[in-house]
Amino acid sequence: AHDVGHTPFAHSGEIILNELLPGGFRHNQNSIRVLTRIEKHRNENGLNLSREVLDGVLHHSGYGTNKPQAATLEGQVIHLSDKIAYVQHDIDDSIRAGLLKIEDIPTEYLEVLGYTHSKRIATLVTDLIANTSGLITAGQENSVGFSPKIDRALKGLRKFMFEFIYQGPVCLAERRRAAFIIEHLFAYYQKQPQKMSQFYREIADEEGLDTAVADYISGMSDAYCIASFEDIYIPQSLVPSAVKNRMDE
């Protein structure tokens, strides 16, 4: 549930909506909005979740910063599990896409965390469990965390991924394409709010058009966002399908 407020194209979409929406846009804050305002339970706004769950969702993002942490152990586990998962899976995805070779990753991080996906996951999970158990035994009952050595290695690996992949030329090019699509959809629905469903038009009446458009776009999947852009902006063939079929024979 912690990422239900994410936009199409993930953080790329978040960046552009943050620029377009007065007051800014953050996916963790939007997750709270989705869970308490957009989604419905028994025909009422929100899913009637506990404060602890909402707190964990709100504080799941950020790593290596001074942001407030979740109030519960469960929320802190979600926060660090998110970092374990996405860094390792992004490494695998980047290797499969040909953007990264294992040899590109600094050995100082691989020596500590492991040279394979499964080894890195195992190292991080077992260290988190062991170190947290030690913290609780020592009286720090509301603390979840890695040992200093593992923490430094994961932060270093994450920093490397930001510099080498997330802010690399391929990802930046894709980010520009994503921004182009979202900017044009945002402008379109601002001018033609009647194209949104009644639910979002009601939000526009109650909370403003910009908020409603951001709610609508942020709830799209990548595929639906692209399809919406194509339906609005890409010309469809003027050749009747029957004629086209004969031409293809």
Secondary structure, DSSP 8 states (H G I E B T S, - for coil): -TTTT--TTHHHHHHHHHHHSTT---HHHHHHHIIIIISEETTEES----HHHHHHHHT---SSS-----SSHHHHHHHHHHHHHHHHHHHHHHHHTTS--GGGS-HHHHHHH-SSHHHHHHHHHHHHHHHHHHHHHTT-TT-----HHHHHHHHHHHHHHIIIIITSHHHHHHHHHHHHHHHHHHHHHHH-GGGS-HHHHHHHHHH-HHHHHHHHHHT--HHHHHHHHHHHHS----S-HHHHHHHH-
